[in-house]
Amino acid sequence: MNERIRAREVRLIDENGEMLGVMPSGRALDIARERNLDIVEISPNAMPPVCKLMDYGRYKYEQAKKENEARKNQKTITLKEIRMRPRTDDHDIQVKTRKIQEFLAEGDKVRVSVQFRGAEMRHPDIGRKLLDSIAEVLKGTVTIERSPSMEGRMMSMIVSRAPGWEPPKKQAATPAGKQQTAQNTETEAEHQDEDTTEVP
């Protein structure tokens, strides 16, 4: 207890939250010693100031433990990237659009990029139309955090999960044959140079 508290009366609360009343600070110190506890000023501007009995070391330990648990439960938002080419076909666009939704469902943000090569650089409008069409398909699912913009040979936009949007529930398992076909299709898409990466 500091010198300021020693010189006056305090309102004392015990370790169980029960009010013990107003008493001289010396008496409050005696009670703390009898119970082998610390006395902590919790409302210094009150009249009289309010103090509480507690095991201060344990209190600090519990606080640190709660903060650590809170940090563990926090979701780290990662910026993922989906890349396409100006001439990406409709089927692959559908596959990549579903992938964007998967990333959003996990709480991540997504950079959707169109990569230009050679003469394609003369037609940035094609990339913009492609990004705009994806934004339209995902309307209600995404919030556009950064509109399509050109950076070198890439045109990109950044999207995040729209407030209130809930990912669709996963469908029941499909028959083995159909499931294998779907896996093959996605595997083929992944082998193209239009890839999905995680941005550091």
DRENLUMGU-610469 format. One record per atom (N, C-alpha, C): residue in one letter; y, z, x. Coordinates in pm, whole numbers, padded with zeros to 5 digits, always signed. Layout:
AYZX
...
***
This chain:
M-00120+00000+00085
M+00000+00000+00000
M+00124+00000+00088
N+00225-00077+00053
N+00343-00084+00139
N+00439+00031+00112
E+00542+00043+00199
E+00634+00155+00192
E+00714+00155+00062
R+00740+00035+00010
R+00817+00023-00114
R+00746+00092-00229
I+00611+00076-00232
I+00533+00137-00339
I+00527+00289-00320
R+00519+00337-00196
R+00505+00479-00168
R+00620+00560-00226
A+00735+00498-00236
A+00855+00573-00273
A+00878+00584-00423
R+00784+00539-00509
R+00812+00544-00652
R+00685+00557-00735
E+00704+00560-00864
E+00591+00565-00956
E+00536+00424-00978
V+00408+00420-01015
V+00345+00291-01044
V+00263+00304-01172
R+00240+00190-01234
R+00148+00186-01348
R+00014+00139-01292
L-00091+00218-01305
L-00217+00191-01238
L-00325+00143-01335
I-00392+00037-01294
I-00507-00017-01369
I-00630+00003-01281
D-00740+00050-01342
D-00858+00074-01259
D-00937-00054-01237
E-01049-00043-01163
E-01127-00160-01124
E-01194-00230-01242
N-01202-00161-01357
N-01263-00220-01476
N-01159-00277-01573
G-01033-00274-01533
G-00927-00326-01619
G-00870-00225-01716
E-00913-00098-01704
E-00863+00007-01793
E-00730+00061-01741
M-00636+00085-01831
M-00505+00138-01792
M-00515+00288-01767
L-00479+00331-01647
L-00482+00474-01614
L-00346+00538-01637
G-00243+00457-01657
G-00111+00510-01688
G-00015+00510-01572
V+00106+00564-01598
V+00211+00573-01497
V+00194+00703-01419
M+00203+00693-01288
M+00183+00812-01203
M+00255+00791-01071
P+00278+00901-00999
P+00338+00888-00865
P+00247+00803-00776
S+00309+00729-00687
S+00230+00642-00600
S+00131+00719-00515
G+00166+00843-00478
G+00074+00924-00399
G-00054+00953-00475
R-00038+00982-00605
R-00157+01007-00688
R-00243+00882-00699
A-00179+00763-00713
A-00253+00637-00720
A-00332+00615-00591
L-00270+00648-00476
L-00340+00635-00348
L-00461+00728-00340
D-00443+00850-00389
D-00555+00945-00389
D-00673+00893-00470
I-00644+00835-00588
I-00750+00781-00673
I-00822+00666-00602
A-00744+00582-00534
A-00803+00470-00461
A-00897+00521-00352
R-00854+00626-00280
R-00939+00681-00173
R-01066+00743-00231
E-01052+00816-00342
E-01168+00879-00405
E-01274+00777-00445
R-01228+00662-00487
R-01321+00557-00534
R-01356+00457-00424
N-01302+00480-00305
N-01327+00392-00191
N-01286+00248-00222
L-01166+00234-00283
L-01114+00104-00321
L-00975+00084-00262
D-00927-00039-00272
D-00791-00072-00229
D-00699-00067-00351
I-00570-00050-00326
I-00473-00057-00435
I-00381-00176-00408
V-00375-00266-00505
V-00305-00393-00486
V-00195-00406-00591
E-00075-00438-00545
E+00039-00457-00634
E+00026-00594-00699
I+00013-00600-00833
I-00007-00728-00900
I+00116-00773-00979
S+00205-00678-01015
S+00330-00715-01083
S+00444-00636-01020
P+00492-00682-00903
P+00593-00604-00831
P+00727-00594-00901
N+00758-00686-00992
N+00890-00685-01057
N+00890-00609-01190
A+00774-00559-01230
A+00767-00480-01353
A+00831-00343-01328
M+00868-00275-01436
M+00926-00141-01425
M+00840-00043-01506
P+00762+00042-01440
P+00738+00049-01296
P+00643-00063-01253
P+00633-00089-01123
P+00543-00194-01076
P+00398-00163-01114
V+00322-00270-01139
V+00182-00254-01181
V+00091-00274-01061
C-00003-00182-01042
C-00099-00191-00933
C-00241-00183-00990
K-00334-00238-00916
K-00473-00237-00962
K-00565-00192-00850
L-00668-00117-00889
L-00771-00076-00795
L-00874-00187-00782
M-00910-00221-00660
M-01012-00324-00640
M-01066-00318-00499
D-01182-00381-00481
D-01234-00404-00346
D-01171-00534-00300
Y-01064-00525-00224
Y-00985-00643-00191
Y-01065-00743-00108
G-01147-00694-00017
G-01228-00784+00065
G-01323-00865-00022
R-01387-00796-00119
R-01478-00867-00210
R-01402-00966-00299
Y-01282-00923-00342
Y-01200-01010-00426
Y-01167-01141-00353
K-01127-01130-00225
K-01095-01250-00147
K-01218-01338-00127
Y-01332-01273-00107
Y-01457-01348-00090
Y-01490-01427-00217
E-01478-01360-00332
E-01508-01426-00460
E-01413-01541-00486
Q-01285-01523-00452
Q-01186-01629-00471
Q-01221-01750-00385
A-01257-01725-00259
A-01293-01834-00169
A-01418-01906-00218
K-01512-01830-00272
K-01635-01889-00325
K-01605-01980-00444
K-01518-01935-00533
K-01480-02016-00650
K-01410-02145-00607
E-01323-02134-00506
E-01251-02253-00458
E-01347-02354-00397
N-01446-02304-00324
N-01547-02392-00264
N-01628-02463-00371
E-01666-02388-00476
E-01742-02448-00586
E-01660-02555-00657
A-01532-02526-00676
A-01444-02622-00743
A-01433-02751-00662
R-01425-02736-00528
R-01417-02855-00443
R-01545-02936-00448
K-01660-02866-00454
K-01788-02937-00461
K-01799-03018-00589
N-01743-02964-00698
N-01756-03029-00829
N-01653-03140-00849
Q-01557-03150-00758
Q-01456-03255-00772
Q-01517-03390-00736
K-01490-03489-00819
K-01537-03624-00793
K-01440-03695-00698
T-01495-03743-00586
T-01412-03820-00493
T-01404-03964-00543
I-01283-04009-00568
I-01265-04145-00619
I-01269-04243-00502
T-01360-04338-00511
T-01377-04439-00406
T-01323-04573-00458
L-01261-04648-00370
L-01216-04782-00407
L-01326-04880-00368
K-01393-04936-00468
K-01497-05036-00445
K-01434-05174-00455
E-01507-05275-00407
E-01453-05411-00413
E-01558-05509-00462
I-01516-05595-00553
I-01598-05706-00601
I-01529-05834-00556
R-01604-05920-00484
R-01546-06044-00434
R-01606-06166-00505
M-01520-06263-00528
M-01563-06388-00590
M-01495-06505-00520
R-01539-06624-00557
R-01474-06747-00511
R-01409-06814-00632
P-01312-06902-00609
P-01245-06968-00722
P-01343-07042-00814
R-01455-07090-00756
R-01550-07170-00835
R-01673-07089-00876
T-01665-06958-00875
T-01778-06875-00917
T-01818-06913-01059
D-01949-06933-01081
D-01993-06978-01214
D-01993-06863-01315
D-02003-06901-01442
D-01989-06804-01551
D-02095-06694-01543
H-02218-06731-01509
H-02325-06632-01504
H-02294-06523-01400
D-02252-06566-01281
D-02221-06469-01176
D-02101-06383-01213
I-02005-06442-01285
I-01890-06364-01330
I-01936-06253-01425
Q-02030-06286-01513
Q-02083-06186-01605
Q-02152-06073-01529
V-02232-06110-01426
V-02300-06010-01343
V-02199-05918-01276
K-02094-05978-01219
K-01995-05899-01147
K-01910-05814-01243
T-01887-05866-01363
T-01813-05788-01462
T-01891-05663-01500
R-02023-05677-01517
R-02107-05559-01546
R-02103-05460-01430
K-02099-05514-01307
K-02094-05426-01190
K-01963-05349-01187
I-01855-05415-01225
I-01725-05346-01232
I-01735-05229-01329
Q-01797-05254-01445
Q-01812-05147-01544
Q-01897-05032-01490
E-01999-05064-01411
E-02082-04959-01351
E-01999-04871-01257
F-01917-04935-01174
F-01833-04859-01083
F-01734-04772-01161
L-01675-04829-01266
L-01580-04752-01348
L-01648-04634-01414
A-01772-04654-01460
A-01848-04547-01525
A-01872-04431-01430
E-01880-04462-01299
E-01901-04358-01198
E-01770-04292-01157
G-01658-04338-01215
G-01529-04278-01185
G-01453-04342-01071
D-01505-04454-01018
D-01439-04519-00905
D-01336-04621-00952
K-01247-04658-00862
K-01155-04769-00886
K-01218-04894-00825
V-01174-05010-00872
V-01233-05135-00823
V-01123-05234-00787
R-01135-05290-00666
R-01051-05402-00627
R-01129-05530-00657
V-01077-05612-00744
V-01142-05738-00780
V-01069-05848-00703
S-01142-05918-00616
S-01078-06014-00525
S-01137-06154-00540
V-01051-06252-00523
V-01093-06392-00516
V-01061-06441-00375
Q-01163-06490-00306
Q-01146-06535-00168
Q-01133-06687-00164
F-01028-06736-00098
F-01001-06880-00090
F-01040-06932+00048
R-01088-07055+00050
R-01121-07120+00177
R-01064-07262+00178
G-01016-07303+00294
G-00971-07441+00312
G-00874-07488+00207
A-00910-07602+00144
A-00820-07665+00046
A-00800-07579-00079
E-00888-07480-00100
E-00873-07392-00218
E-00740-07317-00213
M-00683-07301-00093
M-00557-07229-00078
M-00442-07297-00153
R-00460-07426-00181
R-00353-07499-00251
R-00354-07474-00401
H-00456-07400-00448
H-00467-07377-00593
H-00485-07228-00626
P-00386-07145-00589
P-00397-07002-00619
P-00400-06973-00768
D-00349-07070-00847
D-00349-07050-00992
D-00490-07037-01048
I-00587-07100-00981
I-00727-07090-01027
I-00776-06945-01012
G-00741-06883-00897
G-00780-06744-00875
G-00714-06650-00973
R-00586-06676-01000
R-00514-06591-01096
R-00575-06601-01236
K-00609-06724-01276
K-00672-06741-01408
K-00805-06668-01415
L-00880-06672-01304
L-01010-06604-01299
L-00992-06453-01314
L-00897-06395-01241
L-00872-06252-01250
L-00819-06214-01388
D-00732-06298-01443
D-00679-06271-01577
D-00791-06274-01681
S-00886-06368-01664
S-00996-06378-01760
S-01086-06255-01752
I-01107-06203-01630
I-01188-06082-01615
I-01117-05963-01678
A-00985-05954-01657
A-00907-05846-01718
A-00915-05853-01870
E-00918-05975-01923
E-00927-05993-02069
E-01063-05948-02120
V-01169-05984-02047
V-01305-05943-02086
V-01317-05791-02084
L-01251-05727-01987
L-01261-05582-01971
L-01150-05507-02046
K-01079-05576-02132
K-00970-05515-02207
K-01023-05394-02285
G-00955-05281-02274
G-01002-05159-02338
G-01091-05075-02248
T-01144-05141-02144
T-01232-05073-02047
T-01153-05032-01924
V-01054-05114-01886
V-00982-05090-01761
V-00832-05072-01783
T-00773-05005-01687
T-00627-05001-01672
T-00594-05080-01546
I-00504-05175-01556
I-00465-05255-01439
I-00366-05172-01357
E-00411-05124-01243
E-00324-05043-01157
E-00238-05131-01068
R-00290-05247-01030
R-00210-05342-00953
R-00242-05482-01000
S-00142-05554-01044
S-00161-05689-01096
S-00204-05783-00983
P-00265-05898-01018
P-00310-05992-00915
P-00198-06030-00819
S-00228-06018-00690
S-00130-06056-00587
S-00204-06116-00469
M-00136-06204-00398
M-00196-06277-00287
M-00175-06201-00157
E-00283-06185-00079
E-00277-06123+00052
E-00360-06210+00146
G-00293-06292+00228
G-00365-06382+00315
G-00445-06482+00234
R-00577-06483+00254
R-00665-06575+00181
R-00731-06507+00060
M-00682-06390+00024
M-00741-06317-00087
M-00636-06291-00194
M-00677-06308-00320
M-00595-06264-00432
M-00670-06149-00498
S-00602-06036-00515
S-00672-05918-00564
S-00593-05847-00672
M-00667-05774-00756
M-00607-05679-00848
M-00691-05551-00840
I-00630-05439-00873
I-00701-05311-00871
I-00705-05256-01012
V-00825-05216-01055
V-00842-05162-01190
V-00906-05024-01182
S-00878-04943-01282
S-00941-04812-01296
S-00986-04795-01440
R-01062-04693-01463
R-01119-04668-01597
R-01008-04636-01696
A-01011-04702-01810
A-00910-04680-01913
A-00930-04543-01977
P-00822-04470-02007
P-00836-04341-02074
P-00912-04356-02206
G-01011-04271-02226
G-01087-04274-02351
G-01206-04366-02351
W-01217-04454-02249
W-01332-04545-02246
W-01457-04472-02201
E-01565-04491-02275
E-01694-04434-02240
E-01791-04546-02209
P-01865-04538-02099
P-01960-04645-02066
P-02069-04655-02171
P-02118-04777-02200
P-02226-04793-02298
P-02352-04723-02249
K-02426-04668-02343
K-02551-04602-02306
K-02652-04704-02257
K-02732-04664-02160
K-02832-04754-02105
K-02937-04785-02210
Q-02978-04913-02214
Q-03078-04956-02310
Q-03216-04910-02266
A-03308-04909-02361
A-03446-04872-02331
A-03504-04972-02231
A-03603-04927-02156
A-03664-05011-02052
A-03717-05140-02114
T-03694-05252-02044
T-03741-05381-02091
T-03883-05405-02041
P-03958-05499-02104
P-04092-05532-02054
P-04085-05572-01907
A-04195-05548-01836
A-04198-05567-01691
A-04153-05707-01649
G-04198-05810-01722
G-04165-05948-01686
G-04016-05973-01692
K-03953-05929-01804
K-03810-05950-01820
K-03731-05871-01717
Q-03780-05748-01691
Q-03711-05664-01594
Q-03713-05729-01456
Q-03827-05788-01419
Q-03840-05852-01289
Q-03747-05972-01279
T-03736-06049-01391
T-03648-06165-01393
T-03503-06123-01370
A-03463-06013-01439
A-03326-05964-01424
A-03300-05919-01282
Q-03399-05851-01221
Q-03383-05807-01083
Q-03369-05926-00989
N-03450-06031-01012
N-03443-06150-00927
N-03306-06215-00936
T-03253-06222-01061
T-03124-06286-01083
T-03015-06213-01005
E-03014-06078-01013
E-02912-06000-00944
E-02930-06009-00793
T-03057-06015-00749
T-03082-06026-00605
T-03027-06156-00552
E-03046-06267-00628
E-02994-06396-00586
E-02842-06392-00577
A-02778-06324-00675
A-02633-06316-00675
A-02583-06239-00554
E-02658-06134-00516
E-02617-06051-00403
E-02625-06128-00272
H-02715-06229-00263
H-02731-06303-00140
H-02624-06409-00118
Q-02542-06430-00222
Q-02433-06524-00204
Q-02324-06456-00121
D-02230-06534-00070
D-02126-06473+00013
D-02021-06402-00070
E-02033-06405-00204
E-01944-06331-00291
E-02005-06192-00305
D-01960-06098-00226
D-02033-05974-00214
D-01955-05856-00270
T-02024-05745-00275
T-01965-05620-00322
T-01958-05525-00204
T-01840-05472-00176
T-01826-05383-00062
T-01752-05258-00104
E-01765-05156-00018
E-01691-05033-00040
E-01575-05031+00057
V-01453-05012+00004
V-01335-05017+00087
V-01310-04879+00147
P-01297-04869+00277
P-01275-04737+00338
P-01139-04679+00299
***
